[in-house]
Amino acid sequence: MTEKPTGTAYALATARHVSSDGCQLVFERDDVRRGQRFAFALDGAEPVSGAVRWVVGDRAGFAFDSPIGHDKIRALEQGNRRPGALDLYLIRGQERSGA
């Protein structure tokens, strides 16, 4: 995904435990499902996309479509000190069943 997500955000979340392959997302809503695909933008960087792998309460495991570099990891860790720091945009028509 190379275009910045547009429209209304589906969910607000905070990223935790960020690695090059994924992170834990803490959501402010309770209808996020395993297999949903989201994209989010980081200031000055290409958007990141991926899929929800698991959901427990308000937390979800999020696997990036492609590994991210240290600059994006740092941006996620430093830019996520408050709930709702990430605007997540649903990627429609690409949900993975049984993901």
N, C-alpha and C positions, 0 to 999 in steps of 0.2 A: 504494500500500500504506500503510495507516494504522495497522495493528495491529503491536505489537511481536512480532517472531518468537519462537516458543516451541519447546520440544522440544530435542533434542540437535543441536548444531551439526554440519554436514556437514564443514566445514573451518575451519582457522584460517589467517589471512592478515594480512599487513601491507600497507597502502596506501602507494604512492609516486607521485610525479608527479601529484598530484591537481589536477584542473581542475573547472569547473562541469559538464562533460559526462561525465567518467569519470576513471579512474585505472589505474595498473598495480597488480596484486595479486601479492604474493609468497606462494606457498602452502607449507604444510608437508606436502603430500601430492602424489602425482604422477598422480592419476586425474581431474583436472579437464579438462573437454572444452569445446571451442568450442560455443556455443549454450546451455550450461547457464545457468539463471537463479538468482540468489541474492538474499537480502535480509540486511541487517545493521542493528543498532540503534546509535545514538549516544546517549550520556547526555544527557537533556534535550531531545532532538530527535525528530522523526518518523523512522521507519525509512527506509532507502534501499534501493531495489531496482534490478536491472539484469541485463545479460546479458554473458557472456564472449564477446568478439569474436575473440581469438586466444590461442594458448598456445604458449610456447617454454620448455621445461624446467619450472622451478618458477614461472614468471612468466606472467601473463595480462593482457590488456587487458580492462578492465571498463567497459562503457558504462552510465551511469545511465539509468533509464527517463525521468526528468525532470531538467533541470538543477538542481543544488544551489546554495544560496546561500553567501556568504562565511563564515557561521557554521559550516556543516557542513564546508566546506573546511578552515577553521582547526582544527576538532575532529579531523578526520582527520589533518591534518599534525602536530598537537601530541600527539594521543593514540596515535600509532603509532610510538613510539620502540623498541618491542620486537617480535620475531616473535610471531605469534599474537595480536596486539592486537585483531583483529576476529574475532568468531564469525560465520561465514557459514552461513545456513540455505538449503537448497535449496528452490526454489519448484517443486514437482512439477507435471507435466502442462502446463507452459508453455514447454518448451524450444523454441527456434527452430531449425529446420533451415536449414543454409546461412547462418547469421547471420554 
